[in-house]
């Protein structure tokens, strides 16, 4: 079951190189966003946060740990799923609770980046990490 879930599909090498670059950039960005949160994982939103500590921890772990896993291509689909769920919550929090616009024309919040990270992570949930990944080395490739 693990082999089927984490193996990679072979596609054109130039596409795989682009996937590697996207994985590295998005993974680094997610880990960087999660770094400050993982320093205080149960309370990174502050003492008056409307979100329980366990959910703050899961978001911090998904961003930091998931970002690292995505960058190196380790259990990529699982890491990407964690990031995707976190980004759905982040986008809804900004759009519905904070009533931020999709794009900010100046200072202030928006949910544009959360949606972009969501889309990238959904891509890797569906496609997998590609041949230049730890998943490909450990779980193999499939046609």
FENVENWO-V439099 format. One line per field, one symbol per residue. burial: + if it has 9 or more other C-alpha atoms within 8 Angstrom, else -. Layout:
BEGIN
burial=???
END
This chain:
BEGIN
burial=-----+++++-----++-++--++++++++++++++++--++++--------+-+++-+++++++++++++++++++-++++++++++-++++++----++--+-----+++-++-+++++++++-++++++++++--+++--
END
